[in-house]
Each structure stands twice: as C-alpha cells, then as structure tokens.
Amino acid sequence: MSSGDTHKTLPVHRPRPHRIGDRLPESAGALRRAWHYHGLSLALTGLFVATMVGQIWSGLYAYNAEQRDHGESTVSLIEYFGTGHFGEATFENWESEFLQMAFYVLLTVFLYQAGSSESKRPDVLEPVDLDPRDAPNTDEAPWPVRRGGFVLVLYENSLSIAFALLFVMSFALHATTGVEEFNADSIAHGRAATNVMGYMASSRFWFESFQNWQSEFLSLAAMVTFSIVLRQRGSPESKPVHAATWETRD
C-alpha cells in the first residue's frame, strides 16, 4: 500500500441496550433495580439513620457535660437512651412532623391554592376525589376496596389516620419522657418535682411543642406558595418549568 493511500476506519455500531421504560437497562442487577425503584425511600431512610446517629452522639456528649457541670455521674450510651434528655428531644420533634403531615393530608382534601404544585385544581374533579365504590373494575384494586364496608372506610382514610396515630404516640412519649428532664431542672433550682400531668400543664411543655409546630406549618406554607412561582426541573413537587404561573399542578 502506497503512502498516498488513506486508511478508513469503519464505524462500530453498538446496539443500544434494551431498557425497561425510559431509564433502566434490562441487564441491570438486583441492587441497581432496587435503587432505581426504591431510591427515594432508601435515601431518606439513610439520611434519617445518619442524622439520628448524629443526634445520639452529640446528645450523649452534651448530656454528660451537663452531668459533670452539676457534679453528677455520666452515663453510657445504652443508659442515655433511657434519659429524659434523649426522649424529650426525640419525641417532641417527631410529634411536630407527624402533626404537620396529618394536617397537610387532611387540608389538601378540601382546600386549594391556585398555581401551586401542592394543590388539586380548584375547578376539576381529580381522580383522588372519585369514590372507589363506583370504580368500574376493582379486580386489581387493594383488598379493602374489594371487601368494601367499614374496612373500605378505614382504608380510604388510612393515610391521615396513620399520621394522626403517630402524632398521638409521639405527643404521649414527649410528655412521659420529658417529665424526667423537667423534674431534674426543677430539683436543681429548688422546686418540687411533678408528674406527667403537671409537666403537661406547664408552660415549658407547650413552649417545646409550639416552637416545633410553628416551624413545620411555616415550611408547609412556604412549599405551597413558593411552588406557584419557583420551579425545580425533574421534581414531582414542582410544576413543569414551562407551566404558567397560575396553572395549578401540571
């Protein structure tokens, strides 16, 4: 071959991998499939675990520092879980989160915000409003829908009921664990100890509750109103970027 000859390289055509839907190749392994289909809950659970570990670690050191300052003995990690310091800090926050979600689920049933991605459309009968008893085909519906009666009544309100029960549980645990911390402070300042009802009647208990409740309702109000104007491409919590300002949802 002379030096004047040119070498040509044939293009290599690689077949595109088959995909499930638009994103996941059929060759994906079990872990990738799990992440693809359950990544949101896995990521949030991981963040919860990481921040809970951070709370426990920092709380233990803070509690033992207070114990040393008052001439009291320090506690181990296992012992710390049984203190009011840990219980009150944990459950007063859980209480506010579950209260927030219970109210949010219920309020979005019948209240609207024009333009918000978090609201149903004010003048449209949405699929979530339809009575499951009138569904034409329930063969693949969840068992409570096929069973009907009181079971269905509970099921069609089960999301708000679950959050309400979790709020009540957390509220009760806030009271029963927080009284120990309250009494420790009372005794340190020369006041008499009290019981759970006495703690719940105190301004401190309600201050602990309201300071968390107000922040949760503020964040919900911000989410509902910010999503009228602001966007996040790719998030189901946002309207499409091209949507009109007062277009509700998508």
Summary of the structure (lengths in Angstrom):
residues: 250
radius of gyration: 27.3
end to end distance: 64.2
largest distance: 105.1
contacts: 583
relative contact order: 0.10
helix: 61%
strand: 2%
